[in-house]
Amino acid sequence: MSTRKIWNGTQWVQIGTSIDDIEIVTSSASAVDPSKLYFVASGATPGDLVTFRVNGKLGSGVWFGGNELWTPTQQATGGTETIIDVAGTPYRVHTFTTSGDFEVLIPSLSIEYLVVAGGGAGGYKPVTNYSGAGGGAGGVLTGAGLELVFGAHNITVGGGGIATIPGNNGENSSISTLVTAIGGGKGGANSPGGSGGSGGGAGYSSNFGAGTTGQGYAGGSTTPTGPVYLIGAGGGGASSAGASVSSSSNTTPRANGGSGLSSSISGIAITYASGGKGGAGTSHAQGNLNGDSGMPNTGSGGGGAGAGPSATIGGQGGSGIVIIRYPAA
């Protein structure tokens, strides 16, 4: 790796040309060769900040495992910061689960990003025998090569839709005014699903909420097959529409929400922005349950309330998230 650097009192400078220049030790006392860069790795795991010493001077760096050590130049700050290895290149990751500032400390910085809005709340149960529909997922936007100039850039992380009667859409998430993901639409009850990043499913209505082009899909629809509608449709997700309901009975299970989007921008594969499930029929095992809430910081839609007598409200939408990363200097 060509990114081993130390602070010489004025700037970061490259040190070492081979792994022989580095010695791994388990304690400061066990490092005896002042000609080598060494670091203390006892109890550390790759990505941890560890201490090192060169010619008697103490410093710190990020350990990548083996003999790879990197000491970063700070290019930006904000959110929760981590270092990950992407195909042998160190990346700094800034994760925002609440709103704040991303401050660029150099003239210009090119970033990759994931922006996920808050999911919509699931639909409530309007009357016994009628279930609520699933809430739509928050809109998702990803990209690379976005240039941010020196200074503070506001990061907004949208909250999930609150599960009241009626429910609410999720809130938008954004990077300044440059990238805005739209909050998910609420699930329908005896009303249409809400439009949003992804649309809410249809409840006691054949109308579903529309998604936003490039951010998510529509909620599922309901089709009349008799004198009543019993089951709410699924909310839309980042990768597909919510499941529609073409027939229903007291024992009908929940309609699935639309599929989410998997991203590894944080270093771990996580699925974001799944649509909420619709409510179940009165005699189904889940018919008496309130809607389940969307997972926090994923932008998932809330589930619709069941049609049984003990169910009342839909689930709250999952809050959004903003993740930024770039190659570390």
Backbone bond lengths (Angstrom), bond angles and torsions (degrees), N, CA, C in turn:
res aa  C-N    CA-C-N  psi(-1)  N-CA   C-N-CA  omega(-1)  CA-C   N-CA-C  phi
1 M - - - 1.467 - - 1.521 109.19 -
2 S 1.312 117.07 140.02 1.460 121.14 -175.04 1.520 112.08 -102.41
3 T 1.319 117.69 22.55 1.457 119.82 -174.91 1.519 113.06 -117.66
4 R 1.346 118.88 22.32 1.463 120.36 175.01 1.518 108.45 -78.21
5 K 1.313 117.22 117.64 1.456 122.11 -176.86 1.523 110.20 -136.02
6 I 1.337 115.96 155.12 1.463 120.89 172.45 1.521 108.56 -133.65
7 W 1.315 115.32 159.63 1.465 121.69 178.18 1.522 108.33 -88.81
8 N 1.336 117.13 121.40 1.462 120.47 -176.91 1.520 112.48 -96.65
9 G 1.316 116.16 12.42 1.452 121.36 -178.35 1.513 112.23 101.93
10 T 1.343 117.01 -18.67 1.458 121.92 -179.18 1.519 112.06 -126.58
11 Q 1.332 116.75 -40.42 1.449 121.16 -176.38 1.523 109.78 -154.78
12 W 1.352 115.91 167.81 1.456 121.33 173.79 1.529 108.87 -79.41
13 V 1.317 117.74 130.27 1.458 121.63 -179.41 1.516 109.91 -127.34
14 Q 1.327 115.12 148.38 1.458 121.25 178.95 1.530 109.84 -70.68
15 I 1.324 117.12 138.65 1.466 120.95 175.98 1.516 108.75 -132.34
16 G 1.325 115.95 147.52 1.457 120.68 172.49 1.515 113.33 77.48
17 T 1.314 116.25 147.30 1.464 121.57 177.44 1.515 112.34 -124.32
18 S 1.316 118.30 -6.22 1.459 121.19 179.49 1.516 108.94 -153.91
19 I 1.338 115.58 169.22 1.459 119.31 -179.21 1.521 111.55 -67.59
20 D 1.341 118.10 -15.54 1.456 119.93 178.04 1.520 111.79 -68.28
21 D 1.334 117.30 -17.20 1.456 120.59 178.57 1.523 111.77 -77.53
22 I 1.341 117.34 -9.60 1.455 121.24 -175.46 1.522 109.93 -117.76
23 E 1.304 115.69 138.24 1.454 121.43 177.87 1.521 108.60 -126.59
24 I 1.324 116.53 126.59 1.463 121.40 177.69 1.523 108.74 -88.02
25 V 1.319 117.25 130.23 1.459 121.38 179.69 1.518 108.86 -130.46
26 T 1.304 115.76 164.38 1.461 120.63 -179.69 1.513 112.95 -102.35
27 S 1.338 117.25 -10.32 1.454 121.30 175.44 1.516 108.67 -157.44
28 S 1.316 116.93 156.92 1.463 120.45 -179.49 1.518 111.65 -60.03
29 A 1.328 116.78 -34.56 1.464 120.37 -177.07 1.519 112.80 -67.54
30 S 1.339 116.85 -23.56 1.461 119.61 -176.06 1.523 113.09 -86.10
31 A 1.324 118.78 -2.36 1.461 121.91 177.31 1.521 108.90 -95.22
32 V 1.318 116.29 115.74 1.467 119.52 -171.55 1.525 112.81 -120.61
33 D 1.329 118.78 -10.50 1.458 121.18 -176.90 1.530 109.30 -98.88
34 P 1.349 118.73 102.50 1.464 120.57 -175.69 1.518 113.59 -70.16
35 S 1.348 117.83 -9.58 1.457 119.70 179.43 1.517 112.36 -81.45
36 K 1.342 116.41 -10.04 1.461 120.30 -177.04 1.526 111.29 -108.37
37 L 1.308 114.10 148.83 1.462 120.41 166.13 1.521 107.42 -79.18
38 Y 1.309 117.24 126.98 1.457 118.20 176.34 1.515 108.88 -135.08
39 F 1.318 115.40 158.35 1.445 118.63 178.52 1.518 110.56 -141.92
40 V 1.318 114.19 154.80 1.459 121.72 -176.86 1.522 108.32 -90.87
41 A 1.335 116.98 114.75 1.459 121.53 -175.78 1.520 112.70 -113.08
42 S 1.326 117.31 9.13 1.459 119.72 -178.71 1.519 110.72 -63.04
43 G 1.328 116.15 122.60 1.460 121.53 178.32 1.516 114.20 77.08
44 A 1.333 117.24 3.11 1.461 119.95 -177.78 1.526 110.92 -92.18
45 T 1.295 115.74 155.96 1.459 122.46 173.11 1.522 108.02 -122.05
46 P 1.331 118.40 155.72 1.465 119.91 -179.37 1.523 112.07 -51.32
47 G 1.322 115.24 133.83 1.455 121.95 -176.34 1.514 112.95 99.72
48 D 1.358 118.19 -12.54 1.462 121.30 179.59 1.528 111.20 -76.34
49 L 1.320 115.33 150.01 1.454 121.18 172.07 1.527 108.12 -79.77
50 V 1.332 116.40 126.88 1.468 121.43 -178.51 1.519 109.14 -127.28
51 T 1.331 117.16 162.48 1.460 121.24 -179.91 1.509 110.83 -94.34
52 F 1.328 116.22 151.34 1.454 120.62 174.37 1.523 109.08 -143.31
53 R 1.325 116.52 169.29 1.449 121.22 -178.99 1.528 108.75 -143.32
54 V 1.314 116.91 133.03 1.453 122.59 175.89 1.527 108.48 -126.10
55 N 1.341 115.62 121.68 1.461 120.67 -179.62 1.527 111.57 49.06
56 G 1.323 114.80 43.14 1.453 120.77 176.24 1.513 115.03 83.07
57 K 1.342 118.87 -2.79 1.459 121.25 -179.26 1.515 110.23 -100.30
58 L 1.334 115.59 130.65 1.459 121.65 -175.05 1.535 110.07 -87.30
59 G 1.335 116.11 141.38 1.462 121.68 175.04 1.513 109.62 -147.16
60 S 1.322 116.84 -168.22 1.462 120.57 177.89 1.515 108.90 -145.59
61 G 1.326 115.66 158.80 1.453 120.90 -179.13 1.510 110.37 -158.91
62 V 1.311 116.43 174.02 1.462 122.84 177.74 1.519 108.79 -101.94
63 W 1.321 115.66 125.46 1.463 121.24 -176.86 1.516 109.46 -90.46
64 F 1.338 116.13 129.71 1.454 121.55 177.77 1.524 112.31 -102.25
65 G 1.324 117.86 8.21 1.458 120.88 -175.99 1.518 109.99 92.66
66 G 1.350 116.15 159.91 1.459 119.51 -177.80 1.514 110.80 59.63
67 N 1.320 117.14 -130.26 1.456 121.47 -179.67 1.527 112.32 -111.48
68 E 1.306 117.07 25.62 1.461 119.69 -177.15 1.526 110.60 -101.56
69 L 1.313 114.79 120.61 1.456 121.64 179.96 1.518 108.27 -128.42
70 W 1.314 116.07 141.85 1.453 120.90 -179.69 1.513 109.04 -139.03
71 T 1.321 116.14 133.27 1.455 121.21 175.69 1.520 108.14 -117.32
72 P 1.321 118.20 117.59 1.460 120.39 -166.21 1.516 114.55 -84.87
73 T 1.312 113.98 150.70 1.456 121.32 162.16 1.524 106.58 -86.84
74 Q 1.324 117.33 130.61 1.453 120.25 -178.07 1.524 109.45 -76.90
75 Q 1.335 116.37 113.53 1.457 121.33 -179.17 1.527 112.45 -98.38
76 A 1.336 116.37 -27.72 1.464 120.89 -178.60 1.520 107.97 -159.10
77 T 1.317 115.23 164.65 1.457 119.78 178.67 1.529 109.11 -143.11
78 G 1.335 116.16 155.37 1.459 121.06 178.28 1.513 112.43 138.14
79 G 1.335 116.50 146.86 1.460 121.12 -179.26 1.514 111.56 68.62
80 T 1.314 115.60 -160.76 1.463 122.21 174.77 1.517 108.00 -92.88
81 E 1.330 116.70 121.24 1.462 121.28 -172.69 1.526 111.10 -102.54
82 T 1.315 116.43 133.80 1.457 122.75 176.28 1.525 108.63 -137.83
83 I 1.324 115.53 164.02 1.456 122.43 175.37 1.529 107.72 -116.68
84 I 1.337 116.59 131.31 1.455 120.65 176.76 1.523 108.95 -128.12
85 D 1.317 115.88 160.27 1.458 122.27 178.06 1.528 107.91 -102.49
86 V 1.326 117.24 119.40 1.463 122.39 178.67 1.523 107.73 -115.22
87 A 1.330 115.75 100.40 1.471 121.59 178.92 1.525 111.35 53.12
88 G 1.332 115.96 42.04 1.454 120.95 176.32 1.516 115.22 88.28
89 T 1.341 117.28 -1.46 1.461 121.26 179.22 1.523 109.44 -111.15
90 P 1.341 118.23 129.31 1.464 119.48 177.94 1.526 111.36 -73.32
91 Y 1.318 116.55 131.99 1.463 123.04 175.90 1.523 108.64 -119.57
92 R 1.320 115.15 140.59 1.463 120.08 171.26 1.531 107.87 -95.60
93 V 1.338 115.75 131.56 1.466 122.38 -177.44 1.529 108.90 -116.24
94 H 1.322 116.43 131.05 1.467 122.98 176.15 1.527 107.40 -114.19
95 T 1.321 117.14 117.38 1.462 122.27 -177.67 1.522 109.54 -111.13
96 F 1.324 116.48 123.63 1.461 122.81 178.82 1.524 109.04 -111.15
97 T 1.329 116.29 114.63 1.461 121.08 172.96 1.530 110.80 -104.07
98 T 1.321 116.65 -8.20 1.460 123.32 170.86 1.524 107.29 -135.73
99 S 1.301 116.40 162.54 1.461 120.34 -178.11 1.528 111.28 -67.42
100 G 1.318 116.22 149.91 1.457 121.22 -179.55 1.513 109.86 -178.19
101 D 1.340 116.03 -164.37 1.460 121.60 -179.91 1.516 111.01 -111.46
102 F 1.321 116.15 139.49 1.463 123.52 168.48 1.521 105.55 -106.04
103 E 1.332 116.50 112.50 1.463 120.65 -173.63 1.518 110.21 -106.04
104 V 1.326 115.88 119.21 1.460 122.13 177.33 1.525 108.52 -85.16
105 L 1.332 117.40 128.58 1.462 122.90 -174.36 1.524 113.17 -103.44
106 I 1.329 116.77 -0.03 1.453 122.45 178.29 1.527 108.03 -121.99
107 P 1.354 119.12 168.51 1.469 118.90 -174.76 1.523 114.57 -56.44
108 S 1.321 118.74 -39.03 1.459 121.32 -179.24 1.518 109.24 -155.41
109 L 1.335 116.38 144.20 1.461 121.56 -177.47 1.525 109.18 -137.66
110 S 1.337 116.87 127.00 1.463 122.45 177.58 1.521 108.96 -93.35
111 I 1.332 117.37 125.57 1.460 121.29 -172.62 1.523 112.20 -122.90
112 E 1.330 115.08 156.31 1.459 123.71 161.03 1.528 107.20 -98.64
113 Y 1.321 116.74 152.55 1.453 117.89 -177.30 1.524 111.69 -148.57
114 L 1.315 113.73 155.01 1.467 124.28 168.25 1.522 106.01 -131.26
115 V 1.318 117.46 121.98 1.464 122.37 178.53 1.524 107.90 -122.59
116 V 1.325 116.66 119.56 1.464 122.65 -177.89 1.523 108.44 -123.18
117 A 1.308 117.16 124.86 1.463 122.02 178.17 1.534 110.77 -81.91
118 G 1.324 116.04 169.33 1.463 120.84 177.10 1.518 111.54 -70.58
119 G 1.331 116.55 144.12 1.463 121.55 178.24 1.510 112.16 -78.03
120 G 1.335 116.11 156.05 1.459 120.87 178.11 1.523 111.99 -78.39
121 A 1.330 115.93 153.14 1.466 121.11 177.22 1.515 110.69 -72.02
122 G 1.335 116.18 151.42 1.456 120.77 174.32 1.510 111.78 -72.78
123 G 1.336 115.40 156.27 1.461 120.31 -179.06 1.527 112.55 -72.76
124 Y 1.321 116.81 147.60 1.463 122.21 178.08 1.525 110.29 -83.21
125 K 1.331 116.46 171.16 1.471 121.19 176.72 1.523 107.90 -90.74
126 P 1.340 119.08 113.84 1.465 119.82 -176.74 1.532 112.56 -70.57
127 V 1.334 116.85 -42.59 1.464 122.28 175.08 1.521 107.11 -149.43
128 T 1.339 117.14 163.25 1.462 120.23 176.26 1.523 109.92 -57.57
129 N 1.331 115.29 141.04 1.466 125.97 -176.89 1.529 113.28 85.73
130 Y 1.333 117.76 -1.70 1.460 120.89 177.60 1.525 108.25 -123.33
131 S 1.312 117.28 122.41 1.472 119.54 179.79 1.515 111.34 -97.46
132 G 1.332 115.38 163.83 1.458 121.03 175.82 1.521 111.34 -87.78
133 A 1.318 116.31 161.08 1.465 122.31 179.50 1.522 111.17 -95.35
134 G 1.318 115.75 163.08 1.455 120.66 179.67 1.518 112.40 -74.09
135 G 1.330 115.68 146.68 1.454 121.24 176.66 1.526 111.51 -77.12
136 G 1.311 116.68 149.32 1.459 121.22 177.51 1.520 111.57 -76.63
137 A 1.316 116.59 147.98 1.463 121.58 177.89 1.527 110.30 -70.52
138 G 1.321 115.08 156.19 1.451 119.58 173.48 1.517 111.12 -65.99
139 G 1.308 116.88 150.24 1.453 121.05 177.40 1.516 111.90 -62.89
140 V 1.327 116.65 148.93 1.465 123.01 -179.00 1.528 109.12 -124.32
141 L 1.320 116.12 131.07 1.453 122.37 173.69 1.519 109.24 -129.83
142 T 1.323 117.00 132.20 1.461 122.29 176.30 1.522 108.27 -128.77
143 G 1.314 115.80 156.14 1.447 118.64 178.91 1.509 111.43 -176.25
144 A 1.314 115.81 173.75 1.461 123.39 178.41 1.518 107.96 -143.08
145 G 1.332 115.18 157.45 1.457 119.95 177.55 1.510 114.49 80.73
146 L 1.337 118.11 15.65 1.467 120.53 175.87 1.525 108.73 -77.21
147 E 1.320 117.22 121.10 1.459 122.28 -177.66 1.526 110.32 -90.98
148 L 1.327 115.66 122.88 1.457 121.72 175.33 1.523 108.55 -113.74
149 V 1.317 117.09 131.72 1.453 121.22 -176.54 1.532 110.20 -89.60
150 F 1.307 115.41 169.13 1.463 122.78 179.61 1.528 111.00 -51.39
151 G 1.326 115.75 135.88 1.456 121.12 176.72 1.520 112.01 121.50
152 A 1.332 115.35 -178.71 1.463 122.29 -175.72 1.523 110.92 -87.68
153 H 1.328 115.73 134.91 1.464 122.94 177.55 1.528 107.68 -121.35
154 N 1.320 116.18 123.65 1.461 120.20 -176.51 1.517 111.50 -71.14
155 I 1.323 115.89 130.64 1.461 123.17 175.05 1.528 108.21 -109.34
156 T 1.319 116.35 122.78 1.465 121.44 177.30 1.518 109.19 -109.79
157 V 1.331 115.90 126.61 1.463 122.08 176.59 1.527 107.81 -110.39
158 G 1.328 116.04 115.45 1.453 120.35 -175.60 1.522 113.44 -75.16
159 G 1.320 116.00 141.22 1.455 121.15 174.76 1.518 111.36 -79.95
160 G 1.333 115.98 158.67 1.454 120.47 175.22 1.510 111.20 -72.90
161 G 1.336 116.40 153.54 1.456 120.67 178.70 1.523 111.70 -61.89
162 I 1.320 116.97 134.51 1.471 122.04 -179.23 1.525 109.36 -76.62
163 A 1.340 114.40 136.18 1.467 120.49 -176.53 1.519 110.30 -87.50
164 T 1.319 116.36 79.45 1.457 121.93 174.12 1.531 108.02 -106.98
165 I 1.311 116.56 -171.85 1.473 121.04 175.11 1.520 107.21 -115.30
166 P 1.333 121.09 107.99 1.471 125.00 -4.50 1.526 110.80 -75.80
167 G 1.333 116.75 174.02 1.449 121.11 178.93 1.523 112.30 -74.53
168 N 1.335 115.24 -177.46 1.462 120.76 -176.85 1.524 111.11 -130.35
169 N 1.323 114.94 152.54 1.453 120.53 171.71 1.526 110.49 -68.30
170 G 1.324 116.30 158.03 1.450 120.28 172.41 1.519 111.07 -74.98
171 E 1.331 115.49 167.60 1.461 121.10 -178.79 1.527 111.10 -95.35
172 N 1.336 115.93 154.11 1.456 121.63 179.55 1.531 111.63 -70.62
173 S 1.334 116.33 151.85 1.461 123.54 169.71 1.520 107.96 -119.58
174 S 1.358 116.90 150.37 1.460 117.54 -174.97 1.518 111.93 -158.66
175 I 1.335 114.83 159.06 1.460 124.10 165.29 1.514 106.21 -109.58
176 S 1.330 116.28 104.49 1.455 121.98 -176.95 1.527 108.12 50.93
177 T 1.331 117.09 -136.50 1.474 121.07 175.01 1.520 110.73 -103.52
178 L 1.347 116.38 10.69 1.462 120.62 -172.73 1.516 113.43 -86.33
179 V 1.332 116.68 -35.82 1.469 121.72 -176.80 1.526 107.60 -137.50
180 T 1.324 117.28 122.58 1.466 120.67 179.73 1.522 110.13 -131.86
181 A 1.324 116.96 120.07 1.459 123.51 173.34 1.528 108.42 -97.05
182 I 1.317 116.58 136.37 1.467 122.92 -172.91 1.532 110.20 -90.39
183 G 1.331 115.86 136.66 1.454 121.21 178.90 1.520 112.64 -60.17
184 G 1.343 115.94 149.32 1.455 121.20 -179.10 1.518 113.08 -69.55
185 G 1.345 116.53 151.87 1.457 121.41 179.83 1.526 112.37 -79.40
186 K 1.315 117.41 146.78 1.467 122.24 179.14 1.520 110.44 -69.30
187 G 1.331 116.10 152.72 1.451 121.02 175.41 1.512 111.87 -74.37
188 G 1.325 116.85 146.61 1.453 121.03 180.00 1.523 112.43 -76.53
189 A 1.328 116.66 159.69 1.467 123.20 174.06 1.525 106.10 -126.33
190 N 1.331 117.85 -97.94 1.467 119.29 166.70 1.522 108.34 -101.03
191 S 1.321 114.70 34.24 1.461 122.96 -177.95 1.519 108.02 -146.43
192 P 1.328 118.02 164.74 1.461 119.75 179.73 1.528 111.72 -65.67
193 G 1.331 115.24 157.07 1.445 119.66 171.04 1.518 110.84 -68.63
194 G 1.334 116.60 151.40 1.454 120.56 -179.37 1.520 111.90 -79.98
195 S 1.317 116.53 147.06 1.462 121.09 173.75 1.526 109.34 -84.50
196 G 1.353 116.07 153.64 1.455 119.80 -178.98 1.512 110.50 -178.95
197 G 1.360 116.08 -153.60 1.455 119.39 175.65 1.516 109.75 -55.15
198 S 1.330 115.87 -52.74 1.467 123.42 161.71 1.520 106.80 -119.81
199 G 1.335 116.92 150.10 1.453 120.30 -174.19 1.515 113.45 -86.90
200 G 1.331 116.40 150.44 1.451 121.75 173.95 1.514 111.55 -73.63
201 G 1.335 117.09 151.21 1.451 121.36 178.52 1.516 112.37 -71.96
202 A 1.335 115.84 161.65 1.460 121.98 178.41 1.527 109.88 -81.50
203 G 1.334 116.90 137.80 1.458 121.69 174.90 1.518 109.00 -101.28
204 Y 1.334 116.75 -120.15 1.471 120.37 177.43 1.527 107.63 -78.37
205 S 1.293 114.04 66.15 1.458 122.19 -176.20 1.504 106.94 -174.18
206 S 1.309 118.79 151.25 1.459 120.34 175.50 1.521 111.10 -89.11
207 N 1.326 118.10 3.60 1.461 121.92 -175.90 1.532 111.14 -96.15
208 F 1.310 116.36 127.88 1.458 121.78 177.43 1.528 109.25 -109.32
209 G 1.322 115.98 161.79 1.452 120.44 177.06 1.517 111.33 -81.99
210 A 1.323 116.77 140.61 1.464 121.93 179.59 1.522 110.39 -82.54
211 G 1.333 116.19 151.04 1.449 121.70 171.92 1.520 110.77 -90.44
212 T 1.324 115.85 172.96 1.466 122.18 177.46 1.520 109.00 -98.59
213 T 1.306 117.47 127.18 1.466 121.44 -177.99 1.526 111.20 -53.68
214 G 1.334 114.91 128.73 1.453 120.40 179.75 1.509 114.85 84.30
215 Q 1.354 117.44 -3.11 1.463 120.44 -178.42 1.524 113.41 -123.78
216 G 1.332 118.64 -27.26 1.452 120.45 -177.57 1.519 111.87 179.89
217 Y 1.331 114.98 -177.67 1.463 121.63 -172.87 1.528 111.15 -117.52
218 A 1.311 114.72 168.58 1.458 122.18 -178.44 1.527 111.28 -74.30
219 G 1.332 114.91 160.21 1.450 120.49 171.08 1.513 111.23 -76.00
220 G 1.334 116.14 166.02 1.457 120.73 177.92 1.514 111.58 -75.37
221 S 1.335 115.40 163.01 1.462 121.83 -178.93 1.528 110.34 -108.93
222 T 1.308 115.93 167.76 1.467 121.73 171.72 1.520 108.64 -117.49
223 T 1.339 115.75 145.78 1.465 121.72 -178.08 1.528 108.54 -122.36
224 P 1.311 119.58 128.28 1.468 120.66 -178.42 1.522 111.73 -65.76
225 T 1.343 115.65 129.49 1.466 120.18 176.77 1.523 110.65 -127.95
226 G 1.297 117.04 5.36 1.454 120.83 -177.81 1.509 108.70 -175.70
227 P 1.324 117.30 -160.82 1.466 119.75 -175.24 1.524 113.56 -74.93
228 V 1.354 118.65 -17.04 1.470 119.80 -176.80 1.518 109.67 -138.07
229 Y 1.332 114.66 162.31 1.457 122.76 167.99 1.523 106.60 -105.42
230 L 1.314 116.85 131.36 1.459 119.38 -178.86 1.525 113.16 -108.89
231 I 1.311 116.95 -29.52 1.460 120.02 -167.29 1.519 111.03 -119.66
232 G 1.337 116.62 133.32 1.448 121.55 176.68 1.521 111.30 -81.04
233 A 1.313 116.76 147.36 1.467 122.11 179.53 1.529 110.68 -79.36
234 G 1.342 116.33 167.77 1.452 121.46 179.10 1.516 112.13 -80.83
235 G 1.329 115.94 151.48 1.460 121.07 175.92 1.516 111.40 -77.91
236 G 1.316 116.88 153.14 1.454 121.59 179.57 1.521 112.14 -70.81
237 G 1.331 116.17 153.75 1.453 122.35 178.60 1.512 111.54 -121.93
238 A 1.319 116.50 179.87 1.467 121.33 -176.80 1.518 112.43 -69.17
239 S 1.344 117.95 -23.79 1.466 120.56 -175.12 1.523 114.49 -116.62
240 S 1.337 118.52 -12.49 1.464 119.91 179.09 1.521 110.03 -161.36
241 A 1.338 114.66 163.12 1.458 120.78 179.27 1.526 110.97 -74.05
242 G 1.321 116.07 158.69 1.450 120.72 174.21 1.511 111.39 -68.64
243 A 1.343 115.91 155.28 1.462 120.42 -179.88 1.526 110.21 -69.62
244 S 1.324 115.69 137.68 1.459 121.56 177.20 1.520 110.32 -89.54
245 V 1.331 116.11 162.52 1.460 122.85 179.24 1.520 108.25 -116.87
246 S 1.346 116.50 116.33 1.468 120.16 -179.55 1.524 112.03 -104.93
247 S 1.326 117.86 -15.29 1.463 121.92 175.73 1.513 107.08 -153.66
248 S 1.311 116.70 155.78 1.463 119.13 -178.08 1.521 110.54 -155.08
249 S 1.329 113.92 155.99 1.460 121.65 176.12 1.519 107.27 -152.56
250 N 1.314 116.56 179.36 1.465 120.32 179.22 1.514 112.92 -61.54
251 T 1.346 116.75 -24.69 1.465 119.40 -175.77 1.529 113.22 -102.04
252 T 1.315 117.75 5.63 1.464 120.44 -177.83 1.530 110.66 -66.37
253 P 1.345 117.78 133.51 1.474 120.35 178.55 1.519 111.30 -76.21
254 R 1.307 115.66 -178.16 1.464 121.95 -177.38 1.535 111.44 -73.61
255 A 1.308 115.67 142.56 1.463 121.11 173.23 1.525 108.84 -79.32
256 N 1.312 117.37 135.91 1.461 121.14 -177.18 1.523 112.06 -74.37
257 G 1.326 115.19 148.40 1.450 120.75 171.38 1.518 110.69 -79.35
258 G 1.317 116.40 165.22 1.453 121.10 178.17 1.515 112.29 -67.07
259 S 1.327 116.34 155.97 1.464 121.91 -177.10 1.521 110.75 -70.21
260 G 1.334 114.99 149.36 1.451 121.44 176.76 1.517 111.76 -89.82
261 L 1.322 115.26 -169.52 1.460 122.99 -177.93 1.519 109.05 -119.79
262 S 1.347 117.08 127.30 1.468 121.36 178.03 1.524 109.59 -87.68
263 S 1.322 116.66 133.93 1.462 122.51 177.95 1.521 108.94 -137.71
264 S 1.342 115.76 141.88 1.469 122.22 176.50 1.519 111.28 -112.70
265 I 1.314 117.87 23.58 1.461 120.54 -177.24 1.524 112.08 -61.04
266 S 1.328 117.09 -27.58 1.466 120.88 179.55 1.519 113.14 -83.31
267 G 1.338 116.95 -6.55 1.452 121.50 -173.90 1.517 112.69 101.74
268 I 1.328 117.10 -10.97 1.465 123.21 178.77 1.530 107.72 -130.38
269 A 1.321 117.55 136.50 1.465 121.04 178.85 1.528 109.47 -71.74
270 I 1.323 116.58 119.43 1.462 123.30 -179.49 1.522 107.78 -132.02
271 T 1.335 116.58 139.59 1.460 121.09 177.00 1.528 109.33 -93.59
272 Y 1.319 114.98 125.92 1.456 122.38 -179.69 1.523 110.14 -112.92
273 A 1.331 115.57 154.55 1.464 123.41 167.45 1.524 113.99 59.38
274 S 1.332 116.81 54.81 1.463 121.73 169.89 1.523 109.13 -87.07
275 G 1.331 117.03 144.28 1.454 120.49 178.01 1.520 112.37 -74.07
276 G 1.331 116.45 152.90 1.458 121.48 178.62 1.519 112.11 -76.99
277 K 1.333 116.98 149.68 1.457 121.57 177.78 1.530 110.37 -79.12
278 G 1.348 115.45 149.69 1.453 119.95 172.85 1.524 111.22 -74.66
279 G 1.330 116.64 166.68 1.464 120.62 178.06 1.520 111.97 -76.77
280 A 1.330 116.49 158.91 1.463 122.74 -178.23 1.534 111.50 -96.46
281 G 1.351 115.01 167.80 1.458 121.07 178.83 1.527 112.73 -70.67
282 T 1.329 116.44 164.73 1.464 121.98 -173.01 1.526 113.42 -59.97
283 S 1.329 117.91 -35.08 1.465 120.69 -176.60 1.521 112.91 -96.71
284 H 1.311 117.45 -0.42 1.456 119.94 175.54 1.520 108.73 -76.46
285 A 1.347 116.73 155.86 1.465 120.94 -177.66 1.521 112.50 -57.61
286 Q 1.336 117.19 -27.53 1.464 120.35 -178.29 1.525 112.70 -103.57
287 G 1.330 116.06 10.46 1.458 119.30 -175.93 1.504 114.64 -68.15
288 N 1.339 118.08 -23.42 1.462 121.13 -178.65 1.527 112.80 -98.42
289 L 1.342 117.61 12.50 1.455 120.52 -177.14 1.521 111.15 -97.64
290 N 1.341 115.21 140.61 1.454 119.56 166.69 1.530 108.70 -66.76
291 G 1.305 116.49 161.73 1.457 119.55 -179.64 1.523 112.20 -64.50
292 D 1.338 116.38 144.23 1.458 120.82 177.37 1.523 109.56 -81.02
293 S 1.326 115.65 144.61 1.462 120.87 -178.97 1.518 111.31 -77.48
294 G 1.334 116.28 149.35 1.455 121.24 174.67 1.521 111.03 -69.43
295 M 1.318 117.14 150.93 1.465 121.59 -179.65 1.528 110.14 -63.77
296 P 1.347 117.62 132.27 1.463 120.17 177.93 1.528 111.64 -59.16
297 N 1.322 115.16 144.70 1.466 123.22 174.61 1.520 113.10 62.24
298 T 1.329 116.70 26.85 1.467 121.30 172.94 1.520 111.89 -125.99
299 G 1.327 117.93 -11.58 1.452 120.70 -177.84 1.508 114.80 70.76
300 S 1.324 118.46 20.61 1.466 121.21 -178.45 1.531 110.79 -75.49
301 G 1.334 115.59 149.63 1.454 120.15 177.91 1.515 112.02 -77.43
302 G 1.336 116.58 151.68 1.458 121.56 175.88 1.515 111.50 -78.13
303 G 1.328 117.17 153.52 1.451 121.82 179.45 1.515 112.34 -81.70
304 G 1.338 115.64 153.65 1.454 120.64 178.17 1.526 111.67 -79.18
305 A 1.325 116.26 152.77 1.462 121.89 178.04 1.525 110.55 -70.56
306 G 1.333 116.56 145.42 1.454 121.19 176.52 1.521 112.22 -69.71
307 A 1.340 115.29 166.79 1.468 120.22 -176.16 1.529 112.79 -87.39
308 G 1.339 117.46 -6.80 1.460 120.57 -176.80 1.512 113.84 -72.77
309 P 1.346 117.29 166.75 1.473 121.35 -173.87 1.525 114.04 -66.11
310 S 1.342 119.46 -22.10 1.464 120.89 -178.05 1.521 113.47 -89.26
311 A 1.310 118.11 -10.42 1.459 121.31 -179.81 1.526 109.97 -87.40
312 T 1.341 115.70 149.75 1.465 119.35 -178.47 1.521 112.46 -135.06
313 I 1.347 116.46 -59.92 1.464 119.64 -170.65 1.523 110.96 -120.84
314 G 1.306 114.21 161.25 1.458 120.53 174.73 1.515 111.25 -78.78
315 G 1.318 115.21 175.40 1.457 120.77 179.55 1.521 111.94 -87.81
316 Q 1.315 115.06 153.43 1.459 120.45 177.83 1.526 110.37 -70.79
317 G 1.326 116.58 145.14 1.453 120.60 175.84 1.521 111.55 -70.77
318 G 1.314 116.55 150.64 1.458 120.78 177.88 1.523 111.18 -74.22
319 S 1.316 116.62 141.53 1.462 120.87 178.39 1.521 110.62 -67.20
320 G 1.326 116.03 161.57 1.445 121.50 -178.40 1.523 113.36 -87.57
321 I 1.336 115.47 -168.05 1.454 121.90 -178.82 1.527 107.90 -161.88
322 V 1.326 115.98 151.00 1.469 122.15 172.11 1.514 107.84 -129.95
323 I 1.333 116.81 127.35 1.473 122.20 179.42 1.526 108.38 -125.85
324 I 1.323 115.61 131.39 1.460 123.16 178.73 1.521 108.76 -124.22
325 R 1.314 118.19 139.22 1.454 120.23 174.61 1.534 109.89 -146.77
326 Y 1.329 114.69 162.07 1.461 121.68 -178.80 1.520 108.08 -165.02
327 P 1.343 117.95 156.13 1.462 119.53 176.67 1.520 110.60 -63.05
328 A 1.308 116.37 132.29 1.455 120.57 -178.42 1.521 110.30 -79.49
329 A 1.315 116.06 142.86 1.463 120.60 -178.45 1.514 110.64 -74.68
